[in-house]
Amino acid sequence: MWRQFEEYAESYRHVRMRREDGVLELVIHTEGGPAVWSATMHEELGRCFWEVGRDAANKVVVLTATGDSFIAQTDHSGFAFTSLGMTPARWDVVYNEGRHLISNLLAIEVPVVIAVNGPAVIHSELAVMGDVVIATPTRSGRTPTTSGVWSLATVCT
């Protein structure tokens, strides 16, 4: 049996949730401020999207972030890139978490609205993976392969 909203809503350190009349708002944040990508957020979002997608009371999901960016900074400390070194086993964990993050977001069977509140620099694919993307023409992101900057106005038109 899956957890109900009341059970999972407060379970995530980096996601604030509110649901009203079946509309679930997910706000990505770091300690209430702008979202800073971290190892904890990387792991958490995959689990969060899995639970959200299995809750039949969710009729629409709105995903956004706090501050003036969607996700524009990274805290590398928890990923062990430098101090401990990335071992094959650790890369496997990061790869699987990333796969779950993307696949569980795409598996949400109700409409997902992404409200891009600013530049989407880190994991910018999240900013365009909704059924509906709302952003101003000046919002931008970075392509995962080239680090080239793109405009959401170009991507979403």
N, C-alpha and C positions, 0 to 999 in steps of 0.2 A: 504494500500500500504506500502511495506517495504522500508526502507531507502536504498539509493545507497551507494556504497563504499565511494564516496566523502563526504557523510553526516556522516557516522559512523566511518570512519578511524581515526579521531582525537578525538573520543568521550571517549576513555578509558585511564584512568590515568596509568594503568599498562600494557598496550599492545601497542607496536609500530607495525604499519602495513605498508607494502609496497606490491604493486601488479604490476606485469609485465607479459604481455602475458597470463593472466589468472592464474598465479601462485601467490598465496597470502602467504606472509611470515608474521607470527605472532610471535613477540618476547616479551616474558614476562619479565618484569623488575620492579624495584622499583627506581624511580627517576633516570632512566638511568643506574643504577648499577645492581648488582646481585638481582635476584628476591627474595623478602622476603614475605612469605605468610602472608596475613593480612585479616581482615574482608572485606575491600574494594575489594581486589583482589578476594576473595571468591565469592562475589556478582557479580563483574564485568565479570568474565570469563564466567559465565552462559549466561549472556546477549550477550556477544561478540560472543560466539559460535552460539547462536541463529541467530544473524544477518548474520554472515559469512555463515551459512548453507542455508540461504534463498536468497543469492545473486547469481543469475545464471551466473554472469560473473566470479565467482571463479571456476576454473577448477581443481586446486590442492591446498591444504592447507599445509604449512610447519609450524610446531609449534616448537619453541625452546625458550631458555632463555638466558639472558646475564650473563656474568661473568664465573666463573669456576664451577658452580653448576647449576643443572636444577632448583631445589628449595630446599634449605638446611636449611633455617632459618624461624622462625615464629615470627611475632609481635602479641602477644596475647592481646594487649591493647584494640583493637576495638571489641574483642569478648566478653568482659565483664565477663570473667571467674572469676576474683578476686574482683575487686573494686565494681561492681554493683551486682554481683551474676547472675548466669544464671537462669532465670525464665522459666517456661514451654513455655511461649509465645516466648521468645528469642530463645530457642532451636528449636521451630517450624520454625522460620525464617531461622536459620542456616541449619536445615535439608532440607528445601525446596530449599534453594540456592544450597546446595550440590547436591541434586537430579537433579536440572536444569543444573548444571555445567556438570555432567556426561552424562545425557541424551541428552543434546544439542550438546556435542562433538560427541557422537555416532551417532547423527542424521544428521551430515554433510554428504551429499550424494556423495561427490567427494572424491578422495583419500586424506587421511590425513597422512602426513609424520611427524613423531616425531624425531627431531634431539636432542638427549640427550647430552648436552654439559658438563655434570659433574654429581656428585652424585644427585640422586633424593630421598631426604629424606622425604620431606613434600609432601603429596598427590602424592606419587610415582606411583599410578595407572595411572596418566596422562602420565607418561613416556612410558607406554606400551599399550595405548589405540588407537594407530594409525593403519592404514592399513599397514604402513611400519615404522619400528623403526630402526634408525641408531644410533649406539653407539659403543664405543670401548669396548673390553672385561673387562676393569678395571672399567667401570661405574657400580655403585651399587645403591641400593635403600633399602627401608624398607617395609616389608609387613604390611598392615594395621592392622592385627589382632594380630600379635606376636611381632612386632617391630624387628623381626629377619632381618638380612641383607641378601640380595640376589644379585646375579650378573646378570646384563642384558645379559651377554653372555649365561648364563644358561637359562634364561627366553625366549630369542629370538632365540634359536637354535632348 
